[in-house]
Amino acid sequence: MKDIAEIRADFPILKRKVYNKPLVYFDNGATTQKPQCVIDAVDEVYESYNGNIHRGVHFLSDMSSEAYEDAREKVMSFINTEKREEVVFTSGTTGSINGIAFSFGERYIKKGDEIILSRLEHHANIVPWQMMCERKGAVLRVIPINDKGEIILEEYYNLLSKKTRLVSVTHASNALGTVLPIKEIIDAAHSVNVPVLIDGAQGIQHGIVDVKTMDCDFYVFSGHKIYGPAGIGVLYGKEKWLSELPPFQGGGDMVDKVTFEKTTYNELPFKFEAGTMNYPAAIGLASALNYVLSIGRENIASREQELLSYATGRLSAIEGLKIYGTSDRKISTISFHLKDIHQYDAGMILDKMGIAVRTGTHCAQPVMDRYGIDGTVRASLCFYNTKEEIDILSDGIEKVKSMFA
Amino acid sequence: MTIKELQDNIIEEFSLFDDWMDKYNLLIDLGKELPVINPKFKVKDFLIEGCQSKVWLHPEYDGKLITFTADSDAIITRGIVALLIKVLSNRTPDEIIATDLYFIDKIGLRQNLSPTRSNGLLSMVRQMKLYAIAFNAKNK
């Protein structure tokens, strides 16, 4: 594995300063920084072979289309599926979930049907289902969590019923960092023939995701959270589902009336890729996945767990600091609150020290409600972060405490 | 003091500090000086939308002047509200409506607050002006 100095050198932005202080970037849960190879890959599209994909007969269009389809193949091998039909590009996790919620609702959901989510979901895995339920007269059921921020499996098993049509849960909580027992969730759902969607926005970048072993029915994620460009996402779906589901853009009935070279609309995965896709970002994503593979996913996971354990130790030692999310199985995300200090105040002062954290509810208000708090400070780390940076955060928090004492 | 003099005073006070940390310390101190709002006004009706922290703002109009009291659950935000109140409280509706709050830019608050935060600040200003417009309309 590359050493940390070499890794950091791959990410040009990590060299910059903010407010004349070295940048400490701890907002990787919101978006990750990009290695030079990703920036170059996107630049190269626009500099040397930009042409709209699947449209023209000319050289540039062919070249772009080929690179775009190569990117799809990269995603396929990354998540371990051989079927091109099962990998759809979208605008991101939110786009993927909205699409499936719409199509699944249209195809399968009737009045009184139930969808199971967990209390840990990001708003992106709540609101699209709520919208669908309102349209179809269906009901959301929610798996509760315990004080450590883990879902209560027994409660989940009790929620599964004849009415359950789909389970949609996050791979890992963006607000607390908890990794969910995906295998147990999927196995139980499958035992009653219910499909499962995994929101991988906080999962794909932290370890090996193998959709075949996992046996999920859908897995969705965003490119920008795994070192790729913004505006590209992936919707993996088992072929049997994707072939049955109607398109979520363009409209099923309209498809036949289109008279351009759009017969491909009827085939997977193109039937879900209406309009010009963000092909430069897809090509950039492929480069990001290559980069991740070059570092090694096991290496990334073990380095991040080491950082998590160091940061948890350092922060726990701070008087008045309470960590929310204390499961044994976590991604490298730490959510905390400082006694008598508003998270916004803390975040503003940390920012002035060059430390980027996120404050607020992290688009997961039900999680905050569970603890009766109105927000936290969240430090989300990844493999390019260092223990020295964690020390800077720890010192920064002490400074915050002294300013607001 | 006129509104202009008050704004110029604030600009001068902030210009004494180059370091952002010192400016924030000043904001924290200002927050502590904020006139206390009657707890009965800390309700949804007086809550300003668009802030990452909660801000309650209450206007009192005696037929001539509007007096504002406010509070926030975040101390830095309280400091920002305190600045606004210093400039705009105890003024006639006409004065409040006509005021150009140039001090916000001059002390670098607008640029150095995140967009959401900046919106919060703008929401506060807009709310103060809306109260002034509403009281003015009642007089006509």
Interface residues (C-beta under 8 A of the other chain):
Chain A: Y19 H342 Y344 D345 M348 I349 K352 M353 T359 G360 D374 M403 F404
Chain B: W20 M21 Y24 N25 I28 Q52 S53 K54 D73 A74 I75 I76 T77 R117
